[in-house]
Amino acid sequence: MSLETVTEHERILQEIESTDTACVGPTLRSVYDDQPNAHKRFMEKLDARIRNHDREIEKMCNFHHQGFVDAITELLKVRADAEKLMVQRTVVGFTLFDLPLCKVTAQTEEVIRCRIQQRNMATTVEKLQLCIPGEMMRTGKLMTDMILFLFRYYSALKTMEQLENIYIPRVSQYRFCQIMAETLPKLREEIKEISMSDLKDFLESIRKHSDKIGETAMRQVGFCFVLNVAVTLSCAKPLYGNVLLTFVGFLFKVLTAQDLVDFSPVYRCLHIYTVLGDRETFENYYRKQRKKQARLVLQPQSNMHETVEGYRKYFNQIVGFFVVEDHILHATQGLVTRAFTDELWNMALSKIIAVLRTHSVSPDNYSPIPVENEEEYKSVVSRFPFHDAEIEKQQFPKKLPMSQSVPQIYAQVKEFIYASLKFSESLHRSSTEIDDMLRKSTNLLLTRTLSSCLQNLIKKPHIGLTELVQIIINTTHLEHACKYLEDFITNITNVSPETVHTTRLYGLSTFKDARHAAEGEIYTKLNQKIDEFIQLADYEWGMSESDGRASGYLMDLINFLRSTFQVFTHLPGKVAQTACMSACKHLATSLMQMLLDTELKQISMGAIQQFNLDVMQCELFASSEPVPGFQGDTLQLAFIDLRQLLDLFMVWDWSTYLADYGQPTSKYLRVNPSTALALLEKMKDTSKKNNIFSQFRKNDRDKQKLIETVVKQLRSLVNGMSQHS
């Protein structure tokens, strides 16, 4: 293309840009009248000019807000100059008649050009005024930073609504407005996630501080009672009453329950979900979480009954829970209802009654018998044959291992034997026959009546882990006491135990069966308690990186297991070891099921790292020897499947896994190919979703290819296993 052609095209483009639309025809015709293929080159030049203008427009729209304001100010000044031009045009009109024809033509062209400029400036001013509100939030990052900094979620949502419904439609033909419109839904989701994160922190806070809230509320109730007394006393005896009122005034300076809790995260999250039309989801989530917390609050500590402080903390937690719910009931509209709080209260009432019956109302408190002095000790051993050299060496006060029911049961069995003896005396039987009859009757008492009572007691819902431990200890001592019952029968019948037809007592099997049933119930209840903690797990499976610390629910679970196994150390034999191993295996299985849950579709590497921190805490707990008697790392082996699976994904050591698969010395011997495949599929989907532009980055492309290759090889291993089986 010659220089002349380029210059000609530039002239034509300038003429098109500055000429009215109606006069463009002759100008365009000159392009086609030129040399061959000129119109094609002109179109290329025109496209370049359009792209150049697009870039200029984009720069203008992305310019700082102050730039817009300054431009508008300058344009308003130009408007005054335009008015001057109008006056000059009038003056020029009067002078046209005095000018030659060529000068008239030049003046006319100048007037036309000025009119076009004037109209363009007016249009620009109008459009810029429409763009001012949108320019304030021209990028999603600026808007997000403002929201995060000020926490003005509700105002931000209202502003976005105005942008979406009022301002953006006015200038929707511009590209930056289309980008902004596409960004608004994402910003709304970010606001929902931020507010939900604040709500979770709020729920965690009130769960930890519910006892303090309840203590404050109960103190306020006590102050109100004292105030009523003071008012009454001031009427009868003004001097004493005024002194008491002054004292109560000082007491009331303590914080109220509401002062201890910042409820703003609840209000804020409720408003945001309401504005976004998703209030029902928020209400269901809040109620579900609070119901879970209610179950935890109502579950007493294993050693609660040992001190008054234990009872005080238990009731403070319950009161604190319902103080918070009562405030939410009255401060919000419909987040919780009276029916919901009544349901929680009925559940709490039945649980509290069961706990009190277990620890206070029941004839047996399932606690070791305390003896303060020698006299009390002799009183117990006179009713029950107990001998323990280590305990006898201890200083008073001390505790005997069995609970109050043991000497009571032993005494009642002896009374039954006495009554049977009195009955048999009227039958005129021989001593041998009476002895045999007493032994058979006692066996029936032990194997039917007492065994049935023990089995029913063990199955009662209010019997907890502490009670089951005490039942096992009690049955052990009752089993040892059977030989003393046999001696007692021998003494009152004067029949030698070496007699051929003497019947033996079946207490050994009776109490052994009851003990086995209690042990099985311990394993069941322990696993149920672990499940309750697992239900509180709330992993963010799409998190980019871990929090750097173990999850709160897991640390609470481990603390519960530690305190529980401290009580288990009093169990005979290997019951404590079996319970500890059973609990660790159940915990490991539950964590593995959580990781491989079919409802869980996507898992990020950050979530794997967080999960790994939790498993590490489980391994540390297992290595701390919570129950003595384990050899080596026996207890840690309960988590070996999880450990090898997580190591494989954390190190991304697929070459080693695939090369050593099937060999007994494999580093990942416990990792099943189907398990690895299921988890890798979840991570593959997440990788595709989170890396939108991964196809443009070489490292991500290589990682995707590696994942696809490993998936194919794992599927081959899984198919081979199924065909072999």
Stockholm file with secondary structure:
# STOCKHOLM 1.0

chainA/1-725         MSLETVTEHERILQEIESTDTACVGPTLRSVYDDQPNAHKRFMEKLDARIRNHDREIEKMCNFHHQGFVDAITELLKVRADAEKLMVQRTVVGFTLFDLPLCKVTAQTEEVIRCRIQQRNMATTVEKLQLCIPGEMMRTGKLMTDMILFLFRYYSALKTMEQLENIYIPRVSQYRFCQIMAETLPKLREEIKEISMSDLKDFLESIRKHSDKIGETAMRQVGFCFVLNVAVTLSCAKPLYGNVLLTFVGFLFKVLTAQDLVDFSPVYRCLHIYTVLGDRETFENYYRKQRKKQARLVLQPQSNMHETVEGYRKYFNQIVGFFVVEDHILHATQGLVTRAFTDELWNMALSKIIAVLRTHSVSPDNYSPIPVENEEEYKSVVSRFPFHDAEIEKQQFPKKLPMSQSVPQIYAQVKEFIYASLKFSESLHRSSTEIDDMLRKSTNLLLTRTLSSCLQNLIKKPHIGLTELVQIIINTTHLEHACKYLEDFITNITNVSPETVHTTRLYGLSTFKDARHAAEGEIYTKLNQKIDEFIQLADYEWGMSESDGRASGYLMDLINFLRSTFQVFTHLPGKVAQTACMSACKHLATSLMQMLLDTELKQISMGAIQQFNLDVMQCELFASSEPVPGFQGDTLQLAFIDLRQLLDLFMVWDWSTYLADYGQPTSKYLRVNPSTALALLEKMKDTSKKNNIFSQFRKNDRDKQKLIETVVKQLRSLVNGMSQHS
#=GR chainA/1-725 SS CCHHHHHHHHHHHHHHHHSCGGGHHHHHHHHHTSSTTHHHHHHHHHHHHHHHHHHHHHHHHHSCHHHHHHHHHHHHHHHHHHHHHHHHHHHHHHHGGGSCHHHHHHHHHHHHHHHHHHHHHHHHHHHHHHHHHHHTTCSHHHHHHHHHHHCCHHHHHHHHHHIIIIIHHHTTTSHHHHHHHHHHHHHHHHHHHHHHHHHHHHHHHHHHSHHHHHHHHHHHHHHHHHHHHHHHHHHHCHHHHHHHHHHHHHHTTSCCTGGGCCCHHHHHHHHHHHHTTCHHHHHHHHHHHHHHHHHHHHSCCTTGGGCHHHHHHHHHHHHHHHHHHHHHHHHSSSSSCHHHHHHHHHHHHHHHHHHHIIIIISSCCCSCEEECSHHHHHHHHHHSCCCCHHHHHSCSSEEESSCTHHHHHHHHHHHHHHHHHHHHHTTTCCHHHHHHHHHHHHHHIIIIIIHHHHHHHHHCTTCCHHHHHHHHHHHHHHHHHHHHHHHHHHHHHTCCTTCTTCCCCCHHHHHHHHHHHHHHHHHHHHHHHHHHHHTTCCCCTTCSSCCSSCCHHHHHHHHHHHHHHHHHTTSCTTHHHHHHHHHHHHHHHHHHHHHTCTTCCCCCHHHHHHHHHHHHHHHHHHHTCSSTTCCTTTTGGGGHHHHHHHHHHHHTCHHHHHHHTTCTTCTTTTCCHHHHHHHHHHHHHHHHHHCTTGGGCHHHHHHHHHHHHHHHHHHHHHHHHHHHC
#=GC SS_cons         CCHHHHHHHHHHHHHHHHSCGGGHHHHHHHHHTSSTTHHHHHHHHHHHHHHHHHHHHHHHHHSCHHHHHHHHHHHHHHHHHHHHHHHHHHHHHHHGGGSCHHHHHHHHHHHHHHHHHHHHHHHHHHHHHHHHHHHTTCSHHHHHHHHHHHCCHHHHHHHHHHIIIIIHHHTTTSHHHHHHHHHHHHHHHHHHHHHHHHHHHHHHHHHHSHHHHHHHHHHHHHHHHHHHHHHHHHHHCHHHHHHHHHHHHHHTTSCCTGGGCCCHHHHHHHHHHHHTTCHHHHHHHHHHHHHHHHHHHHSCCTTGGGCHHHHHHHHHHHHHHHHHHHHHHHHSSSSSCHHHHHHHHHHHHHHHHHHHIIIIISSCCCSCEEECSHHHHHHHHHHSCCCCHHHHHSCSSEEESSCTHHHHHHHHHHHHHHHHHHHHHTTTCCHHHHHHHHHHHHHHIIIIIIHHHHHHHHHCTTCCHHHHHHHHHHHHHHHHHHHHHHHHHHHHHTCCTTCTTCCCCCHHHHHHHHHHHHHHHHHHHHHHHHHHHHTTCCCCTTCSSCCSSCCHHHHHHHHHHHHHHHHHTTSCTTHHHHHHHHHHHHHHHHHHHHHTCTTCCCCCHHHHHHHHHHHHHHHHHHHTCSSTTCCTTTTGGGGHHHHHHHHHHHHTCHHHHHHHTTCTTCTTTTCCHHHHHHHHHHHHHHHHHHCTTGGGCHHHHHHHHHHHHHHHHHHHHHHHHHHHC
//
